[in-house]
Amino acid sequence: MELTCAVQNYAWGVKGIKSSVAQFAKATQPDLEVGDDQPFAELWMGTHPSGPSVLKGSGVNLDKYISEHPEVLGSPVTEKFQNQLPFLFKVLSVNQALSIQAHPNKAHAEELHQSRPDVYKDPNHKPEMAIALTPFQALCGFRPQEEIAKHLTEIHELQNVIGTDFCDAFIKDSNEENLKKCFNAMMTASKDAIASALSDYLQRLSSLDSTKGNELLRDLFLTLHEKYPGDVGCFSIYLLNYFTLQPGEAMFLGPNVIHAYLYGDCVECMACSDNVVRAGLTPKYQDVETLINMLEYEMLPAELRKFKGSAIDKYTVSYDPPVPDFAVDVIEIPPGTTEYSLRTVDSASIIIIVEGQAKDLTISPSPPGEVAPVTEVHRGSVLFLGAEQSLSFKLDGNSRFLAFRALCIL
């Protein structure tokens, strides 16, 4: 079943047809207007009420279709998730930094929803995984102790914001409690103190040679400060890991892991929730106290924040994180192959074609209900596949075929 999917036009998205999100959306919605100055940030594939997908042809909401035919989810999913599709699948095109944020665990999400339903609009946790489509820049988790200590020693403007006592305590004993005190002091410093320190630091960076400037992440700092002047989040790059995922590399963000996406395109999969606790690099509501108290303060090298997949066959790699809500298969078929069959699984799945095209699609057994047949797919096509359904297709053999598939592995 082919889906038509919702687009989110957040301000941080890539503008116009340069956005992968715009390209994918227009591939299935030819009449979609794509203005040159209009940001296209996210393509949502799933049943979330803020952007539900619909069956192409009939226009039936996917959530409604699933409620009428719950067997398409597969019995393990229906038993665990009460007849609900448990994941939300996305494509992101990021042109400027998203907020510094983390996601609550299930119990904490329930508490936040109960106490502040206007801000935290559902009781679900939101573990998520990003797989890069292009070189994808991100902040994720706290840096190793020695890197943080080095920055606290060398950047006296950051010391002025945090306070010498807290910095000295961490440098002397680089444990998680002292890191939390430093982070708390930085994030709760007065706006005047932050603005003054950022101004002083900008002036100092401009006088440094290129080698020293690179050590202090000058280009990244200047880019963030240009978009978010006076924001304490600009200093966060000296406490958090900064790295670039290459196409095909992934990172998994469990509960309470601090992170921010900075630039590039990715496929993202998450539990079906929109709960975010923010505290910097954003004009949106910031809940600094909640974020500080919920975070994990483990200090790890950037490389350990990447998530490894495992080969299913010579063309499919599965990224199966330690949560029941979702997993992602990456199907990459090189030129020269003329046919392929997806593995059959006991959960529903959503598939997006990122590169190439396929024809003569064969699905068995046929999906329940009145469904428009799909015989060909191309870049931007999105399919819903029911549990225990097999999908085979033919390729032209002249170009690479690349697709991503969200599913559950229970």
C-alpha positions as CSV (number, residue, x, y, z in Angstrom):
1,M,0.0,0.0,0.0
2,E,1.5,3.3,-1.0
3,L,1.3,6.2,1.5
4,T,1.0,10.0,1.1
5,C,2.9,11.5,4.0
6,A,2.8,14.7,6.0
7,V,5.5,17.5,5.8
8,Q,6.6,19.7,8.7
9,N,7.9,23.1,7.7
10,Y,10.0,23.9,10.8
11,A,12.2,27.0,10.5
12,W,15.4,24.9,10.8
13,G,14.7,22.9,7.7
14,V,16.4,23.2,4.3
15,K,14.6,25.7,2.0
16,G,12.9,24.9,-1.3
17,I,13.5,22.0,-3.6
18,K,17.1,21.6,-2.3
19,S,15.5,19.9,0.7
20,S,15.4,16.1,0.5
21,V,12.1,16.3,2.4
22,A,10.6,18.5,-0.4
23,Q,12.0,16.2,-3.1
24,F,10.5,13.1,-1.4
25,A,7.1,14.7,-0.8
26,K,6.8,16.1,-4.3
27,A,7.6,12.7,-5.8
28,T,4.3,11.4,-4.4
29,Q,2.4,14.7,-4.4
30,P,3.2,16.4,-7.8
31,D,0.9,19.3,-7.0
32,L,2.7,20.2,-3.8
33,E,3.9,23.8,-3.9
34,V,7.6,24.2,-2.9
35,G,8.5,27.9,-2.4
36,D,12.2,28.8,-2.6
37,D,12.1,30.4,0.8
38,Q,9.9,27.8,2.5
39,P,11.7,25.4,4.8
40,F,11.0,21.7,4.4
41,A,12.2,20.0,7.6
42,E,10.6,16.7,8.2
43,L,8.6,14.0,6.4
44,W,6.5,12.0,8.8
45,M,5.6,8.4,8.0
46,G,3.2,6.8,10.4
47,T,0.0,7.5,12.5
48,H,1.0,10.3,14.8
49,P,-2.0,12.7,15.1
50,S,0.2,15.7,14.4
51,G,1.0,14.4,10.9
52,P,-0.8,11.2,9.9
53,S,-0.1,9.3,6.7
54,V,-3.0,8.4,4.4
55,L,-3.4,5.6,1.9
56,K,-2.7,6.9,-1.6
57,G,-5.7,6.6,-3.9
58,S,-8.4,6.2,-1.2
59,G,-7.2,8.9,1.1
60,V,-8.0,6.8,4.1
61,N,-6.0,7.7,7.2
62,L,-3.5,4.9,8.0
63,D,-4.5,4.9,11.7
64,K,-8.1,4.3,10.6
65,Y,-7.1,1.5,8.2
66,I,-5.1,-0.2,11.0
67,S,-8.0,0.1,13.5
68,E,-10.2,-1.6,10.9
69,H,-7.6,-4.3,10.1
70,P,-5.5,-4.7,13.3
71,E,-4.1,-8.0,12.0
72,V,-1.8,-6.1,9.7
73,L,0.3,-5.1,12.7
74,G,1.1,-8.7,13.6
75,S,0.0,-10.5,16.8
76,P,3.2,-9.6,18.8
77,V,2.7,-5.9,18.1
78,T,-1.0,-5.9,18.8
79,E,-0.5,-7.7,22.1
80,K,2.3,-5.4,23.3
81,F,1.1,-2.0,21.8
82,Q,-2.7,-2.4,22.0
83,N,-3.4,-2.3,18.3
84,Q,-1.2,0.8,17.7
85,L,1.6,1.3,15.3
86,P,4.4,1.8,17.9
87,F,6.9,3.8,15.8
88,L,7.1,7.1,13.8
89,F,9.4,7.1,10.8
90,K,10.9,10.3,9.4
91,V,13.2,12.0,7.0
92,L,15.0,15.1,8.2
93,S,16.7,17.9,6.2
94,V,18.5,20.0,8.7
95,N,19.9,23.5,7.7
96,Q,20.6,24.8,11.2
97,A,20.9,23.4,14.7
98,L,17.9,21.9,16.4
99,S,17.5,22.5,20.2
100,I,19.7,21.0,22.8
101,Q,17.4,18.3,24.1
102,A,16.7,14.9,25.7
103,H,13.8,12.6,25.9
104,P,12.2,11.2,29.1
105,N,11.9,7.5,29.9
106,K,8.4,6.0,30.0
107,A,7.8,6.6,33.7
108,H,9.1,10.2,33.6
109,A,7.0,10.9,30.4
110,E,3.9,9.8,32.3
111,E,4.7,12.1,35.2
112,L,5.4,15.1,32.9
113,H,2.3,14.5,30.9
114,Q,0.2,14.3,34.0
115,S,1.7,17.5,35.6
116,R,2.0,19.6,32.4
117,P,-0.1,18.1,29.6
118,D,0.0,21.4,27.7
119,V,3.8,21.0,27.2
120,Y,4.2,17.2,27.3
121,K,1.3,16.1,25.3
122,D,1.5,12.3,25.6
123,P,2.7,9.8,28.2
124,N,5.1,8.0,26.0
125,H,8.8,7.7,25.9
126,K,10.7,8.7,22.8
127,P,13.8,6.7,22.1
128,E,15.1,7.5,18.6
129,M,17.7,6.5,16.0
130,A,19.2,8.5,13.2
131,I,20.8,7.0,10.1
132,A,22.7,9.5,7.9
133,L,21.8,10.1,4.3
134,T,24.4,12.7,3.9
135,P,27.3,13.7,6.1
136,F,25.3,14.5,9.2
137,Q,26.6,16.7,12.0
138,A,25.4,16.3,15.6
139,L,26.1,16.8,19.3
140,C,25.5,13.7,21.4
141,G,26.4,12.8,25.0
142,F,29.1,14.3,27.2
143,R,32.7,14.3,26.0
144,P,35.4,12.2,27.8
145,Q,36.6,13.7,31.0
146,E,40.0,14.9,29.7
147,E,38.4,16.8,26.8
148,I,35.9,18.6,29.1
149,A,38.7,19.4,31.6
150,K,40.9,20.8,28.7
151,H,38.1,23.1,27.6
152,L,37.4,24.3,31.1
153,T,41.0,25.1,31.6
154,E,41.6,26.9,28.3
155,I,38.3,28.8,27.8
156,H,38.3,31.4,30.6
157,E,35.1,32.9,29.2
158,L,33.4,29.5,29.8
159,Q,34.9,29.5,33.3
160,N,33.4,32.9,34.0
161,V,29.9,31.5,33.2
162,I,30.2,28.3,35.2
163,G,32.3,29.7,38.0
164,T,35.9,28.9,38.9
165,D,35.0,26.8,41.9
166,F,32.9,24.4,39.9
167,C,35.5,24.2,37.1
168,D,38.3,23.6,39.5
169,A,36.4,20.9,41.3
170,F,35.7,19.0,38.0
171,I,39.3,19.4,36.8
172,K,40.5,18.0,40.2
173,D,37.9,15.2,40.3
174,S,36.2,14.6,36.9
175,N,33.2,12.6,38.1
176,E,29.6,12.8,37.0
177,E,28.4,14.7,40.0
178,N,30.9,17.5,39.4
179,L,30.0,17.5,35.7
180,K,26.3,17.9,36.6
181,K,27.2,20.9,38.8
182,C,29.2,22.5,36.0
183,F,26.4,21.9,33.5
184,N,23.8,23.2,35.9
185,A,25.8,26.4,36.6
186,M,26.3,27.0,32.8
187,M,22.7,26.5,31.9
188,T,21.3,28.6,34.7
189,A,23.7,31.5,34.5
190,S,22.2,34.9,34.1
191,K,21.5,36.1,30.6
192,D,23.8,39.1,31.1
193,A,26.7,36.9,32.2
194,I,26.2,34.6,29.2
195,A,25.9,37.4,26.7
196,S,29.0,39.1,28.1
197,A,31.1,35.9,28.0
198,L,29.9,35.1,24.5
199,S,30.8,38.5,23.3
200,D,34.3,38.3,24.9
201,Y,34.8,34.9,23.4
202,L,33.8,35.9,19.9
203,Q,36.3,38.7,20.1
204,R,39.1,36.3,21.2
205,L,38.3,33.7,18.6
206,S,38.7,36.3,15.8
207,S,42.3,36.9,16.9
208,L,43.4,33.3,16.9
209,D,45.3,31.6,14.2
210,S,43.6,28.8,12.2
211,T,45.2,25.9,14.1
212,K,44.1,27.2,17.6
213,G,40.8,28.2,16.1
214,N,40.2,24.7,14.9
215,E,41.1,23.2,18.3
216,L,38.4,25.5,19.8
217,L,35.8,24.6,17.2
218,R,35.7,28.2,15.9
219,D,33.7,27.6,12.8
220,L,31.0,25.6,14.7
221,F,30.8,28.2,17.4
222,L,30.5,31.1,14.9
223,T,27.8,29.2,13.0
224,L,25.7,28.5,16.1
225,H,26.1,32.0,17.5
226,E,25.1,33.6,14.2
227,K,21.8,31.7,14.3
228,Y,21.3,31.8,18.1
229,P,23.1,35.0,19.4
230,G,23.5,35.2,23.1
231,D,22.3,31.6,23.6
232,V,24.2,29.6,26.3
233,G,23.8,26.5,24.0
234,C,26.7,28.0,22.0
235,F,29.0,27.0,24.9
236,S,27.6,23.5,25.1
237,I,29.9,22.3,22.2
238,Y,32.8,22.3,24.7
239,L,31.0,19.8,27.0
240,L,29.2,17.6,24.4
241,N,30.6,15.3,21.8
242,Y,30.6,16.8,18.3
243,F,30.9,14.5,15.3
244,T,29.8,13.8,11.8
245,L,28.0,10.6,10.8
246,Q,28.9,9.5,7.3
247,P,26.1,8.1,5.0
248,G,24.9,4.8,6.4
249,E,26.3,5.4,10.0
250,A,23.8,5.6,12.8
251,M,23.4,6.8,16.4
252,F,20.8,5.6,18.9
253,L,19.4,8.1,21.5
254,G,18.0,6.3,24.5
255,P,16.2,8.2,27.3
256,N,18.0,11.1,29.1
257,V,20.8,11.3,26.5
258,I,21.6,14.9,25.6
259,H,21.8,15.7,21.9
260,A,21.3,18.2,19.1
261,Y,21.2,17.7,15.4
262,L,23.2,20.4,13.6
263,Y,23.3,19.9,9.8
264,G,22.6,17.4,7.1
265,D,20.0,14.8,6.0
266,C,19.0,11.6,7.9
267,V,16.4,9.0,8.3
268,E,15.0,8.9,11.8
269,C,12.9,6.4,13.6
270,M,11.4,6.7,17.1
271,A,8.7,5.6,19.4
272,C,5.4,7.3,18.5
273,S,5.7,10.4,20.7
274,D,6.6,14.0,20.5
275,N,8.0,14.5,24.0
276,V,11.1,16.7,24.0
277,V,12.8,18.5,27.0
278,R,14.7,21.5,25.6
279,A,17.3,23.8,27.1
280,G,19.2,25.8,24.5
281,L,19.6,26.7,20.8
282,T,15.9,27.2,20.3
283,P,13.2,29.9,20.6
284,K,10.8,27.2,21.8
285,Y,9.9,26.6,25.5
286,Q,12.9,25.6,27.5
287,D,12.6,23.4,30.6
288,V,16.1,23.7,32.0
289,E,15.6,22.4,35.5
290,T,13.9,19.2,34.2
291,L,16.6,18.6,31.6
292,I,19.4,19.1,34.2
293,N,17.9,16.6,36.6
294,M,16.9,13.9,34.1
295,L,20.2,13.7,32.1
296,E,22.7,10.9,32.2
297,Y,26.2,12.4,32.8
298,E,28.2,9.5,31.5
299,M,31.3,10.8,29.6
300,L,32.1,8.7,26.5
301,P,34.1,9.1,23.3
302,A,32.1,10.2,20.3
303,E,32.8,6.9,18.5
304,L,30.9,5.0,21.3
305,R,27.8,7.1,20.6
306,K,27.5,5.5,17.2
307,F,25.2,2.5,16.8
308,K,26.3,-0.5,14.7
309,G,24.0,-2.6,12.6
310,S,24.2,-6.3,11.7
311,A,23.9,-8.0,8.3
312,I,20.7,-9.9,7.5
313,D,21.8,-10.8,4.0
314,K,24.3,-9.4,1.6
315,Y,22.0,-6.4,0.8
316,T,20.3,-5.8,4.1
317,V,21.7,-4.4,7.4
318,S,19.4,-4.3,10.5
319,Y,19.7,-1.6,13.1
320,D,18.0,-3.1,16.1
321,P,18.2,-0.8,19.2
322,P,17.5,-2.0,22.8
323,V,13.9,-1.0,22.7
324,P,10.8,-2.9,21.5
325,D,9.2,0.0,19.6
326,F,11.2,-0.1,16.4
327,A,14.2,-1.2,14.3
328,V,15.3,-0.1,10.9
329,D,16.5,-2.2,7.9
330,V,18.7,-0.6,5.4
331,I,18.4,-2.2,2.0
332,E,21.2,-1.3,-0.4
333,I,21.4,-3.2,-3.7
334,P,24.3,-2.4,-6.0
335,P,24.0,-2.2,-9.8
336,G,23.9,-5.6,-11.5
337,T,21.1,-7.1,-9.4
338,T,17.8,-7.5,-11.2
339,E,15.4,-8.8,-8.5
340,Y,15.1,-9.0,-4.7
341,S,12.7,-10.0,-2.0
342,L,12.4,-8.3,1.4
343,R,12.6,-10.5,4.4
344,T,9.1,-11.5,5.8
345,V,8.6,-10.3,9.4
346,D,5.8,-10.6,12.0
347,S,5.2,-6.9,12.3
348,A,3.9,-4.1,10.1
349,S,6.6,-2.0,8.4
350,I,7.0,1.3,6.5
351,I,9.4,1.5,3.6
352,I,10.8,4.6,1.9
353,I,12.7,4.5,-1.4
354,V,15.7,6.8,-1.2
355,E,17.4,6.0,-4.5
356,G,16.6,4.0,-7.6
357,Q,13.3,2.5,-8.7
358,A,11.6,-0.9,-8.8
359,K,8.8,-2.5,-10.8
360,D,6.7,-5.6,-11.0
361,L,6.0,-5.5,-7.2
362,T,4.5,-8.8,-6.0
363,I,2.9,-8.8,-2.6
364,S,1.6,-12.0,-0.9
365,P,-0.9,-12.4,0.6
366,S,-2.9,-9.5,-0.6
367,P,-3.6,-6.8,2.0
368,P,-7.1,-6.7,3.6
369,G,-9.7,-4.2,2.6
370,E,-9.9,-2.1,-0.6
371,V,-6.4,-1.0,-1.5
372,A,-5.1,0.6,-4.6
373,P,-2.5,-1.7,-6.3
374,V,1.2,-0.7,-6.4
375,T,3.3,-1.9,-9.3
376,E,6.2,0.5,-9.4
377,V,8.1,2.6,-6.9
378,H,10.8,5.3,-7.2
379,R,12.7,7.8,-5.1
380,G,10.3,9.2,-2.6
381,S,7.8,6.4,-2.7
382,V,6.6,5.2,0.8
383,L,4.9,1.9,1.3
384,F,3.1,0.2,4.2
385,L,3.5,-3.5,4.4
386,G,1.5,-5.7,6.7
387,A,2.9,-8.4,9.0
388,E,3.8,-11.7,7.3
389,Q,3.5,-10.2,3.9
390,S,6.2,-10.9,1.4
391,L,7.3,-8.2,-1.1
392,S,9.4,-9.0,-4.2
393,F,10.3,-6.6,-7.0
394,K,12.5,-6.3,-10.1
395,L,15.3,-3.8,-10.7
396,D,16.8,-2.4,-13.9
397,G,20.2,-3.5,-12.8
398,N,21.8,-0.3,-14.0
399,S,21.8,1.8,-10.8
400,R,21.9,1.5,-7.0
401,F,18.7,0.8,-5.1
402,L,18.5,2.2,-1.6
403,A,15.6,1.9,0.8
404,F,14.9,2.2,4.5
405,R,12.4,0.0,6.4
406,A,11.0,0.7,9.8
407,L,9.6,-2.4,11.7
408,C,9.4,-4.0,15.1
409,I,11.5,-6.9,16.2
410,L,9.9,-8.5,19.3
